Amino acid sequence: MREGLASQIVADDTEVFFPVKGLSLKKVGRKRIINSEIYLNVVRNIHSIRDKDVADELGCSNRTIYRFRKDDNNKDVIVEAEKHIEKMARIGYTRDLDNWDVFYRLPVIQKWYDLLNRRRVKEPRRTSLIRTFWHICKEVRKHPKKIKVEECAILNIKLRDLYYDGVKQPRGLAYECVRNSLRSFFEIVRGISGEYLTNKGISKENLPTYGRYSKQLVERDIRHKFEKNLHDVSNSYDEYLELLNIAKFMYYTGTRITATLSFNFGINSFKFAKDIWMFEVIDKGRGNGKKWEKYFIGHALNEFKEYLSKRFNYPIDKLEELMPEKLETLFPSFINNSGKNRVMEIFKKALIISRIPYKSFQPTHIWRHTFAQEFLRSTDWNYELCAELGGWDSTYVLKKVYGEMGFHPKISGLKRSMGMPIKEETYELRW
């Protein structure tokens, strides 16, 4: 017989079960959706004690939360939840700060944005720094005006340990992003020195991945393959000519893509002589950017003259006088950001087809790396000259990120220093 039930055989031999007085049936129902622990966790996460807010988070009705809150057995829990809300109000953190649009419009954040803009920090970078800081404020439960170095340092050290242990980090809180965001905010907005931040645990150390592309380049035979594939993915012959010579401009001068496409005859300086051309470009940097002079001589100049003559139908011997009058820029099909994005997209296609491992950096930037490696090789690793002509403020960055010396030049240098015979090699910077 079933537990708690009695049975009786009726006329048709069917056994019927019925409750026995004094025996209770075991109640089976839905699992309770809320208890003290769940309620407190929700309040701490959403920073609200409103029945509707808690109910929306749990996916239940407002009445369920109301009954829980009015139950005398839950008085202590409700008091603790109210204390949490009061604490959040004291430190200036409200639920509104969980909203990106609200956070972004805070006066202190807008001030930071404007200061970054004055330093010529590009838009994607500005937003990235601020968005990471938004995640930091949510994590430490502090308003940007009241956030402290010490509590941020604790978070930074915790994330640093996770990074070096190879543990996946919380969404929006990658160690390198957090460190850069904290240093930017406290240095620029609060005026705190970098040395003080380093001492507190928010250092500016180079991560193990720093300089991982320092030996990368596109070899000459692969460049020719890239040239052919670039022709196949271009929409027209004129577009192909511009794209190819954008790559060559970067290869022969080490110029970044933005500075390459931004050259303007009405704004930038230039000098033309029969056997040497100079274009002044404004590359990234603080203030109004830094000016660098980029030179074309020898076969590089001949190749560039040939491009301009073909693309714009100018006689080669008249280029010096016609260009400043007739042309606004060197690559008119690819101006401003939309042009830059198109160049990057087309280069990426050609690089993939050519099996060139452009890795994770911008597919145009590989030509700056190639310039560094090949110029250094052709000048017996003259870092000072390469930094001056290519546009690096320091040889340290050039060595560490772009032009790390390989095995063979080191061995050749050792042999030369010990008077051992070495095979002299002449290498040209030639596309």
Summary of the structure (lengths in Angstrom):
residues: 431
radius of gyration: 33.4
end to end distance: 93.2
largest distance: 121.0
contacts: 1156
relative contact order: 0.07
helix: 57%
strand: 7%
